[in-house]
C-alpha cells in the first residue's frame, strides 16, 4: 500500500511542468485580457517607448486617423503631430519625467491630410521609461470652442463700434443743443430789443400826435385872425418841440 501511495505522489519534475504550464497559461490569459481591454475602449490607447515610437496602439487609432497600426508603430509619433504643436508636445513628453500624470491637447494628422484634435492623459513609468497614454478625439469640441471665441470677439468688436457711434451721436446732439441754446439766447435778446423799440416808437408816436394837435390848433388860431406876434410865439414853441423830438430820435438810434 505504501508503494501505491508513493506512485500517486507527483514528482518534482511533474510539479515544475505543471507550474510552468499554469504560468504560461496565466501570461497568455493576461495578454488576452490586456488586448481585449485595449480593443473595448472607445478612446485611443497607446504604449510608447522612450525613443519616441509607439509600441502598441488599439484599433481606435485606425478608425480615428485612418492609419494601419503597423504604420503607426514604425514611424516616430512626432511625425504625425501638427508642426505648430510639436514644441508643446515635446515639452509635455519632457514634463512626464517630473509629473505623475499630465494632460494636454494637440493635433494629429489624419491619413487624408487633415488634422484631428486629441486630448491626452499620459503617464511615464520611470523604471522602464515606457509611457502609457489615453487620447480622445475632441475636434468638434475644439471647433465649437473656437466658434464661440470667434463669436465673442465679433460681438465685442460690434459693441465697441456701436459705443463709438453712440458717443459720436451724443456729441452731435450736445453740439446741436448748444447751437439751439445760443440761437434761443440771440432770439430772446432780439425780442427784448424789439419790444423796447416798440415801446419807444409808441412814445414817439404819441409825441407826434401831440405835436400834430398843437400844429392843428395853431392853424386854426392863425386862420381865426390871431395876431402875428402870437403866431410867431406859437411857431417858436413848435420849433422847440420839433427839435426835442429830433434829439430824442437821435438818442434812440445811437442806443441801438
Secondary structure, 3 states (H helix, E strand, C coil): CHHHHHHHCCCHHHHHHHHHHHHHHHHHHHHHHHHHHHHHCCCEEEEECCCCEEEEECCHHHHHHCCCHHHHHHCEHHHHECHHHHHHHHHHHHHCCCCCCEEEEEEEECCCCCEEEEEEEEEECCCCCCEEEEEEECHHHHHHHHHHHHHHHHHHHHHHHHHHHHHHHHHHHHHHHHHHHHHHHHHHHHHHHHHHHHHHHHHHHHHHHHHHHHHHHHHHHHHCCCCHHHHHHHHHHHHHHHHHHHHHHHHHHHHC
